[in-house]
């Protein structure tokens, strides 16, 4: 009985151990399966994430290529339909040129002309007739002046011209006020200045392009120049089209600039500053008349003259803006100041080594001769250089005036929009007109200028022998700017 019980106990214990080992093996097997499954899930997740990232990158590349292709296509399409606005400048008044503040007063008439797509579409659709068109129906170029500080006058006149089956909108913008100009003063007081009015637009470069006027020549009224006592004005007006860079072609704003040029009259500065500086420099050389052993008197006189020259330097600086370069006037005054400082040092040097009167006299004579020669060479070289440079620039300006006069004559002969040359007879015929035109072209080519490009030709009008011009809204409408701070219209 005891043996049987012992066997049963051992059997039960063995069964329990067997069961525990089986459960343990089953637990480890389950954990291994879970680990393998989790590892497989992580691996699949990483592969899926990598695949998604690759797909995203490839999609971005395709999208970028499509955007580039689309932008090029859209840009080429937009370039075909953008409006070309012709701009001309008439400077009625120019004056009050203040060099220190870098601004001037001017009254400018800005002429604009363009094919109006809105009015053309209305006439094509039949929604309005030509007589029913109003100012609000016009396509607005949104022009504005870039370099204007403040305005005193601002009026706009609109008109419409029907020519060759096309609607042309015209605008005459009269604006008067103070303009800012970054003046170049390297050659002061014999400098030439560009006085410009820069027109831009709030529209993008893909919507509008600004060109020089093809029917009206830009010009300046010489009688309206108000600073004849300080400046000389030239007759030509330069119109510059500022192109938009390719990378900003869809976002940039085009600009066009009309520039008239003036030359400063240097008589005031030559008489009141240059001549006085030269006289002070000559007086400083008179200090050698004081005996060499009286050094204190030489130094006192030289120091007084040095401070006087410094005062003249300050008087000139007040009339000029704080620029970071030297003008001709600065070069002259600074040289005189440095020369006087060298003379002052030489007086002290001669006083220290004053041994005998004979040696002092010889040293003074040598120093005076050297200073005279150096001063003469410097001033003559400077005056010759300034004269040659000024003469060269004056000749180029006069040549530009002559070319501009020839272009005005050619323009008037071809278009008849502005007054022809006074030298033309009042009863010249068509053949004389053509011969005069050829003669002017040959004269321009002999002067080195370029032949004037042929103007834009328009087809004949649909009705009658001339163009039909009408004023919007039954009359000439004058009004100020609206919106945008009063800068565009």
ABEGO torsion letter per residue (X at the ends): XAAAAAAAAAAAAAAAAAAAAAAAAAAAAAAAAAAAAAAAAAAAAAAAAAAAAAAAAAAAAAAAAAAAAAAAAAAAAAAAABBBBBBBBBBABBEGBBAAAGBBBBBBBBBBBBBBAAAAAAAAAGABBAAABBAAABBBAGBBBAABABBABBBBBBBBBBBGGBBBBBBBBBBBEBBBBBBBAAAOAABBBBBBBBBBBABBAAABBBBBBAABBBBBBAAABAAAAABBBBABBBBBBBBBBAAAAAABBBBBBBBBBBBBBAAAAAAAAAAAAAAAAAAAAAAAABBAABAAAAAAAAAAAAAAAAAAAAAAAAABBBBABBBAAAAAAAAAAAAAAAAAAAAAAAAAABABAAAAAAAAAAAAAAAAAAAAAAAAAAAAAAAAAAAAAAAAAAAAAAAAAAAAAAAAAAAGABBBBAABBAABBAAAAAAAAAAAAAAAAAAGBBBBBBBBBBBBBABEABBBBBBBGGBBBBBBBBEGGGABX
